[in-house]
């Protein structure tokens, strides 16, 4: 049996408007709003909501020609990706690519933010983001938490 690649971190959800979606996530689900910030790329804005340490990351397009606007036009609102906290990410990406898994985007040079995306074509229709750095709620990676516990 293969060792698990990591552990669930958050779900990214594509929305047309974080402010509109916020009514549902806060008002119906009772999630706590944490923050809204623009991604440095300028293509999208991120809204973070915490439901008892379960994170919803709402993604709103800022650039009408960006990937997220195109995604929403093609698929509509809904789950965009699932993120897994993943230790030893560089090594795992090399192994996956060697085994024929298609990695569509990877950022492995900046120790402050390491991530990679597994193509939905390799993952039965699901876009998986693998991240080695702390997730959106700034919880330490689980492998660091496990070491700190007695």
C-alpha angles and dihedrals in degrees: 000000000000119000113248112267092222144303134286114274109167148326120244113213123193113223135169092226129016090200092056094044090046090071090064099041094048102028101040105023096032094228116162117241111234108173150320120224137166116243111243089241089068090226099104148009124230126214117192124208126182122209104181092317092318106121128215112191110198114203120203122184119240097175114060089208096045128110094260095052089049090048092052092047092052102037108014126222120333146084110350101174146345118227125211124194102236126189120208090020099171092055092046092050091052091049093047093049090047088053092051100260109147113234108195100185133011136178107188103145102073112072089201091062122022119172144141135186126226110217116246086233088068095039105050095262100319125114108219122195115201115202130184097183125074114294128242095282088053092240109158113254110274094243089061092047092050091054092050094054118091 
